[in-house]
Amino acid sequence: MSDEPIVQFQGVTKSFGDLVVLDSFDLDVAPNEHISVIGPSGSGKSTLLRVLMTIERIDSGTIKVDGDYLWHMEREGRLVPANEAHLRKVRGKVGMVFQQFNLFPHMSALRNVTEAPIHVLGMAKEEATERAVELLNMVGLSDKMESFPAQLSGGQQQRVAIARALAMRPKVMMFDEVTSALDPELVGEVLGVMRTLATEHALTMIIVTHQMGFAREISDRICFIEGGRIVEQGPPDRIFSAPESERTRAFLKAVLEV
Amino acid sequence: MIWNWEFVWAEALPPLLKVVHITVLATLYGFAIAAVLGLLLALLRRAPVRLVSWPVVGFIEYVRSTPLLIQIYIVYFGLLPALDLDPTPFFAGVLALGIHFSTYTSEVYRAGIESVPRGQWEAATALNFRLTQKMFRVILPQAIPPVIPALGNYLVAMFKETPLLAAIGVLELLLTAKNTGSYTFRYIEPFTIVGVFFLIMSIVASLGILRLEDWLKQRRPG
């Protein structure tokens, strides 16, 4: 791993009304690092991903992706708010998979995966289709290419969503509680795909999850956040077996006892 | 005798049959304008710049709050001549109908757009679509099919307003019936025939909309 972080949050604050969701938040993510973000509901985990995906605006601070400011651009040596062109350029380095899948219901699985590469990246249809077929094979859906989302199970939809995000060739992939909306028996198939991604592909992954076993197995680092700040972070073995913070201990005790 | 069948077949019906197509065409052309302009208004109303969205809201409110007849006069006697155009009454009438009903169809489109889940916008952002691509590739294909029946209701409503075009001399069903009455001094037959015609066409159109709704439901994937 190189020294230069691929994602860098510096003093990022985000509030919804009076509620501060990210509070002077700092985080560096190294290239190809796999980070799992854990914490109680409302701790700011999802917002962390959503501001990095530019779905939510930040109030202050800066975020850098692969050396470029995300929400800002440099003009005459000063940082000014990014324009749409700049946002699109930097946003293209990041991909996201959502809790509720958010597949486009009017498109087949295959078209869900080819639509953005063709119309956003300007890829030729044949090339985009070839790549989509490859990705859908990788997530185990070679027989569901022409199915519409409503004809797929939750686990299958989520695997299409992973293929769709990967088709944009992001450098950083974010997973926002991707198994939370799934029936328990379907969780394994999605985690299996993520495990393959983590072990066989060079990809930076930021994972918000409640699957503690999976987080421990797949991550290089665990961040426990609460109140919009990192309370504790470190290698999974240390965080899970010897957390330093009382809050981390209490959280892990509560979730691992369930 | 109040009703005279001989008069119906010989004098009342033939001139009406000759102008049925005017009423139908005015409805279809007017609706085409309302369908396209309504979508444009719905999109402009969502513009993040108030300089764009507020005038659109003002325009919609004005058109919806004033009688269609006044708008027909404004378009025919005011707007088009002011633009140095010398419109036929049919053209002016169709344009006025289209503009008037576009303010209603814009609300239908708006409801459709707002019914698309937020997650669809977010997924489109995550895939880096431009705003126009989000709208035309992701949102509208989901927003429009469910509101087609509601749009169809406005087609029927517009159809029933076409007699107002008689006010600027469009020789459609009502004006033709009135003309027949004025030289035969029999009004009951021609006006009744016009009423029955509208009744039949409205029933046919409503049944068509119901069929369309069923077809759309079946066509929806899953």
Interface residues (C-beta under 8 A of the other chain):
Chain A: R50 M53 T54 I55 R88 R91 G92 V94 G95 M96 F98 Q100 N102 L103 F104 P105 H106 E115 A116 H119 V120 F148 P149 A150 Q151 R164 A165 M168
Chain B: P117 G119 Q120 E122 A123 T125 A126 L127 N128 F129 R130 Q133 R137 V138 P141 Q142 R220 P221 G222
